Amino acid sequence: MPGFKVEEVEPWQEEDELWRVLRATFPSEIASHCREQDFYFGPDFLLRRHDYQVDVSGGFLAAHYVYNVREFGDSCSPPKGALTRVSQTANRTAHAHSCQSTAVTMR
């Protein structure tokens, strides 16, 4: 899409998996959590984690984990995920499992 910038950055080791990371920069005219967001993909190319800064809520850093992906016909959907607030002093790719998580159910 015009106006987006996407680049692959350094991979991320999460437990026993190596995840590829895409950094997307959104154009200013697109309303989103923030302009720069990181998307982590497992060896099966499914989304595992989404990092962003929640600009509309004071700018806290968030890591949204996606798990238990299920197939529904020709598509996949994550029925569950965990939203983790990352310390402001932590690097954007800080290991978020050490932070407090809130489980969410996707519908």
N, C-alpha and C positions, 0 to 999 in steps of 0.2 A: 504494500500500500504506500502511496506517496506520503512523504513526511516522516516515516518511521526509519530509524536506524537500528540495525540488528547486527551484533557481532558475537562470535563465540569467544568466551574468555576461559581462563584456567579451569580445568575440571575439578570437581569436588569429591573427596572421599567420604562416603557416608556408610559407616559400619563396613560391611563386606562388599559394597558396590561402589564403582566409580561412576559419577554422574557427569554428563556433559552440561555445560552452562551456557545459555544464551542470554545476553544482556540486550534488552530492548529500550530504546529511547523513543518515547511517544512525542508526537508533535504537540505544541502548546494548545492547539485548538481541540484536542481530544481530552475530554474529562476523564480522569483516572485517579488512582491512589496517589501517584507521583509520576514524574516524567521518565525516570530511569528505574527499570524493574529487571530482576534476574529470574530466569526460568530454568529449573534443573530437570534433566531427563535421564531416566535409567537406561540400562543396556537394551531394553525392549522399546526405547523411544517414547515411553509414556511419561507424562509429567509426574514428578515426585514432590517438588517443592517450588514455591513461588515467593520470592523476597521482594519487599517494597517498603517504602516509608509512607505512613498514613498522614499525608499533609493536612487533610481536613480535620484531624483529631490531635493536633499538637505536634505532629511530625514524628511520632514514635515508630520504631522499626518493627516490622512484622515478618515472620516466616510462616507461610501457609503450607503445611504438609498434606499430601494427598496419598491415600492408601486404600486398599481393598477395592481396586478398580474392578468393575464387573462388565461383562459384555451384554448388551441388549440389542439383539439383531445385528445390524451392521455398525453399531456404534458402541463406545465404551463410556462409562460414567463412574465417577468415584462416589459411592454412597456415604463415605465418611472422610473426614479430614481433621487436622488439628491446626489451630491458629496460635502461633507462639509470639509473644512480645519479646523482642530482643533488647538487651540493655543498650542504652544510648551510647555508652562508652565502648561497646563491642564493635568489632569490625562488621561490616554488612554481611559477611559470609561467616559470622561466628557460629559455632556449633550450637544450634538452638535447642537441642534436646536437654540442655542443662537449664533451660528457662521454663517458666510456668506455661503450660499449654491448656487450651480450651478445646474440647472435642466439639465438632459441629457435624451435623448430618446434612448431606446434600440432597436436595429434592429436585 
